Amino acid sequence: MSKVDWLYLRRPLIILGVAILVSATLIGAGYYYETAQQAAYDKAVSELRSTHKRYSDLVRDLELIEQYRSLYNEYKAAGLVGDERRLSWVESLQSANQVLRLPTLTYSLQPQQKFARPGFKPKRDVSVKSSPMVLTMGLLHEEDLFALLEGLRLSIASLLTVDSCSMSRKTAITRSLDTKRENLRATCTFRWVTIDAK
């Protein structure tokens, strides 16, 4: 009877074995395909994130370039960047004096030189220069000096620094101030700063 049963079951067992083998092969192929597709998906997501980051950085850089370009153009129009504008400086000085009407005002512009201050170190591609201007003024009172500086600040957007100022009295302390003649004499050294960006 075991011989008959074996012959009877042999064919279904072979079919079952083949079916198991085919199923295992399909499961293995499916797992391999899923793993390959997951790796491709992860790579695509990583590339997408990297591309998005590069795009965001590019947009930010373009915005910064536009912002700095606008500032650069403003500074260039004002005379802070580029060649020195001696005529503009003198016109600004004369314009400020037209309002104040100082008794006397003389100036001398010296040759341009390197701008140096303690702890000031410009970047390698930027050259900062200054043109010293010595002003000698006859003042009615001390406030005229500050009014002149404020007038210069309002009339021109260039960068102006004050190196030194000295003031001496022309009349005796006991006398009252004359409203028509200079009572004080001031000598100041200013520096008009210009930037040359290479």
KAQUIZI-V112744 format. One record per residue. N is the residue number from 1. RES is the residue in one letter. SS is DSSP state (H for helix, E for strand, - for the rest). OMEGA is omega in whole degrees, 0 to 359 (* if undefined). Layout:
# KAQUIZI-V112744
n=N res=RES ss=SS omega=OMEGA
n=N res=RES ss=SS omega=OMEGA
This chain:
# KAQUIZI-V112744
n=1 res=M ss=- omega=179
n=2 res=S ss=H omega=176
n=3 res=K ss=H omega=181
n=4 res=V ss=H omega=180
n=5 res=D ss=H omega=181
n=6 res=W ss=H omega=178
n=7 res=L ss=H omega=181
n=8 res=Y ss=H omega=184
n=9 res=L ss=H omega=185
n=10 res=R ss=H omega=182
n=11 res=R ss=H omega=178
n=12 res=P ss=H omega=179
n=13 res=L ss=H omega=178
n=14 res=I ss=H omega=179
n=15 res=I ss=H omega=179
n=16 res=L ss=H omega=180
n=17 res=G ss=H omega=178
n=18 res=V ss=H omega=180
n=19 res=A ss=H omega=178
n=20 res=I ss=H omega=180
n=21 res=L ss=H omega=178
n=22 res=V ss=H omega=180
n=23 res=S ss=H omega=180
n=24 res=A ss=H omega=178
n=25 res=T ss=H omega=179
n=26 res=L ss=H omega=178
n=27 res=I ss=H omega=179
n=28 res=G ss=H omega=179
n=29 res=A ss=H omega=178
n=30 res=G ss=H omega=179
n=31 res=Y ss=H omega=179
n=32 res=Y ss=H omega=180
n=33 res=Y ss=H omega=180
n=34 res=E ss=H omega=179
n=35 res=T ss=H omega=179
n=36 res=A ss=H omega=180
n=37 res=Q ss=H omega=178
n=38 res=Q ss=H omega=178
n=39 res=A ss=H omega=179
n=40 res=A ss=H omega=179
n=41 res=Y ss=H omega=179
n=42 res=D ss=H omega=179
n=43 res=K ss=H omega=180
n=44 res=A ss=H omega=179
n=45 res=V ss=H omega=179
n=46 res=S ss=H omega=178
n=47 res=E ss=H omega=178
n=48 res=L ss=H omega=178
n=49 res=R ss=H omega=179
n=50 res=S ss=H omega=178
n=51 res=T ss=H omega=179
n=52 res=H ss=H omega=179
n=53 res=K ss=H omega=178
n=54 res=R ss=H omega=179
n=55 res=Y ss=H omega=179
n=56 res=S ss=H omega=178
n=57 res=D ss=H omega=179
n=58 res=L ss=H omega=179
n=59 res=V ss=H omega=179
n=60 res=R ss=H omega=179
n=61 res=D ss=H omega=179
n=62 res=L ss=H omega=178
n=63 res=E ss=H omega=178
n=64 res=L ss=H omega=179
n=65 res=I ss=H omega=180
n=66 res=E ss=H omega=179
n=67 res=Q ss=H omega=181
n=68 res=Y ss=H omega=178
n=69 res=R ss=H omega=178
n=70 res=S ss=H omega=178
n=71 res=L ss=H omega=180
n=72 res=Y ss=H omega=179
n=73 res=N ss=H omega=177
n=74 res=E ss=H omega=180
n=75 res=Y ss=H omega=180
n=76 res=K ss=H omega=179
n=77 res=A ss=H omega=181
n=78 res=A ss=H omega=179
n=79 res=G ss=- omega=178
n=80 res=L ss=- omega=179
n=81 res=V ss=E omega=178
n=82 res=G ss=- omega=181
n=83 res=D ss=- omega=178
n=84 res=E ss=- omega=183
n=85 res=R ss=- omega=184
n=86 res=R ss=H omega=181
n=87 res=L ss=H omega=178
n=88 res=S ss=H omega=180
n=89 res=W ss=H omega=180
n=90 res=V ss=H omega=178
n=91 res=E ss=H omega=178
n=92 res=S ss=H omega=179
n=93 res=L ss=H omega=179
n=94 res=Q ss=H omega=178
n=95 res=S ss=H omega=179
n=96 res=A ss=H omega=181
n=97 res=N ss=H omega=177
n=98 res=Q ss=H omega=179
n=99 res=V ss=H omega=185
n=100 res=L ss=H omega=184
n=101 res=R ss=- omega=177
n=102 res=L ss=- omega=180
n=103 res=P ss=- omega=176
n=104 res=T ss=E omega=177
n=105 res=L ss=E omega=176
n=106 res=T ss=E omega=181
n=107 res=Y ss=E omega=171
n=108 res=S ss=E omega=179
n=109 res=L ss=E omega=181
n=110 res=Q ss=E omega=180
n=111 res=P ss=E omega=180
n=112 res=Q ss=E omega=180
n=113 res=Q ss=E omega=180
n=114 res=K ss=E omega=179
n=115 res=F ss=- omega=182
n=116 res=A ss=- omega=174
n=117 res=R ss=- omega=178
n=118 res=P ss=- omega=178
n=119 res=G ss=- omega=180
n=120 res=F ss=- omega=180
n=121 res=K ss=- omega=179
n=122 res=P ss=- omega=177
n=123 res=K ss=- omega=187
n=124 res=R ss=- omega=185
n=125 res=D ss=- omega=182
n=126 res=V ss=E omega=177
n=127 res=S ss=E omega=180
n=128 res=V ss=E omega=182
n=129 res=K ss=E omega=178
n=130 res=S ss=E omega=178
n=131 res=S ss=E omega=181
n=132 res=P ss=E omega=175
n=133 res=M ss=E omega=178
n=134 res=V ss=E omega=179
n=135 res=L ss=E omega=172
n=136 res=T ss=E omega=188
n=137 res=M ss=E omega=168
n=138 res=G ss=E omega=185
n=139 res=L ss=E omega=172
n=140 res=L ss=- omega=176
n=141 res=H ss=- omega=187
n=142 res=E ss=- omega=185
n=143 res=E ss=H omega=179
n=144 res=D ss=H omega=180
n=145 res=L ss=H omega=180
n=146 res=F ss=H omega=177
n=147 res=A ss=H omega=178
n=148 res=L ss=H omega=179
n=149 res=L ss=H omega=179
n=150 res=E ss=H omega=177
n=151 res=G ss=H omega=176
n=152 res=L ss=H omega=180
n=153 res=R ss=H omega=182
n=154 res=L ss=H omega=187
n=155 res=S ss=H omega=182
n=156 res=I ss=- omega=183
n=157 res=A ss=- omega=179
n=158 res=S ss=- omega=180
n=159 res=L ss=E omega=182
n=160 res=L ss=E omega=176
n=161 res=T ss=E omega=179
n=162 res=V ss=E omega=178
n=163 res=D ss=E omega=183
n=164 res=S ss=E omega=175
n=165 res=C ss=E omega=174
n=166 res=S ss=E omega=183
n=167 res=M ss=E omega=177
n=168 res=S ss=E omega=182
n=169 res=R ss=E omega=181
n=170 res=K ss=- omega=182
n=171 res=T ss=- omega=179
n=172 res=A ss=- omega=183
n=173 res=I ss=- omega=183
n=174 res=T ss=- omega=181
n=175 res=R ss=- omega=176
n=176 res=S ss=- omega=183
n=177 res=L ss=- omega=177
n=178 res=D ss=- omega=183
n=179 res=T ss=- omega=182
n=180 res=K ss=- omega=180
n=181 res=R ss=- omega=180
n=182 res=E ss=- omega=177
n=183 res=N ss=- omega=182
n=184 res=L ss=E omega=174
n=185 res=R ss=E omega=180
n=186 res=A ss=E omega=174
n=187 res=T ss=E omega=183
n=188 res=C ss=E omega=173
n=189 res=T ss=E omega=177
n=190 res=F ss=E omega=173
n=191 res=R ss=E omega=173
n=192 res=W ss=E omega=187
n=193 res=V ss=E omega=173
n=194 res=T ss=E omega=182
n=195 res=I ss=E omega=176
n=196 res=D ss=E omega=180
n=197 res=A ss=E omega=184
n=198 res=K ss=- omega=*
